[in-house]
Amino acid sequence: MKIMHMHLRTIQNPQSCGNFNENIVKIVDKSYLEKSFVAGEHANHINATVVKFELNKEQERAFRIIANHAVSPHKNQLKMYLGGIGGTGKSCVLEALSDFFLT
């Protein structure tokens, strides 16, 4: 499974009449991508969802990147690509995320 993420910010272009989007990849602390990220009051919910859906290592990593970002005070939008051949568990990650956001 391939995971790629970036933050997207909008900046004003003085040469044009409007805004344009500039893709900016930001380096985040390694803990943000792993179990050691402190999700505060949401940590138990994140951990319980990982267990409930029996996510493997790569699925858990993708799930945690999104869940950790969602519960963080970040103002930037997270753009992330989740890809892989059939059977790698992309749908399982999406199901876990749906459950996480519904509860």
N, C-alpha and C positions, 0 to 999 in steps of 0.2 A: 504494500500500500504506500502510495506517495503522498506526503503532506507538505504543503507549501502555504505560507501565510504572509500577509503584508497588511500594513495599515494604509488607508487611502485618505489623503487630505486634499481639500480644495484650496487653491490659492488664486489670488487675483492676478491676472495678466494685464499690465498696463498698456500693452500693445493691441489688445483686443477689446471688444465691447462686452465681454462676459467673463464668466469663470471657466476654468478648465481643470480637469483632474490630473494631478501628477502622482504617479505611483511612487511611494517612498517605502522602502523596506527598512524597518527599524530592528535593531538587534535588541532582544530582550534577555533578561537574566535567565540563566539555564534553569533555575527552579521553576520558572513560569511554565516550562514545558514538561516538568516532571512532577512526581508525587510530592516533592518537598515544597511546592508552592503553598503558601498559607492563604487559604480561601476564607478564613474567618468563620463566621457563623454558617457558611455554606459548605464547609469542608465535609461534614457528615453526609449531607445530601449528595455531594459529588461522589464520595466513596461508596455510598450505598447503591448509587446507580451503576457504578462500575461493577460491583458485586452482583447486583440483580441481573444485569445483562451478560455477565460472564465474559467481559471484554478481554481479548488477548492483549499482549504488550503494545502492539502498534495501534490497535483500536482504542485502547485506553489512552495512549498518548494523544491521538487526534481528539478524542472526547474531552480530555482535560484541557487542551489548548483552548477549545471553544468555551467550555464551562468556566474555566478560570478567567478568561477574558470577560465573559458575560457578568460575572459577579464582582469584577474589579471596577474601581472608579475611573477607568479609562474613558475619555471622551471620543477617542478615535474609533472609527468603524473597523472591524476585523474582516479582512477579505482572505479567504482560505480555500485552497484547492484540495480536494480529497479524491484521489484517483487510485486505480489499480485494476487488475484483471478481475474477471468474474470470480466470486468466491473468496475474496480477500476480506469481506466484512464491512464494506462501505455502508450498506443498508442497515446493518446492525448498529453502527455508530449513529446513523441518523435516527433510528428508533430510540436509542438511548437518549439522544439529545431531545427528541420530542417529549419523551417521558420526563426528563429533567425539567424542561421548561413548563410542562403542564402541572407539575406538582410543587 
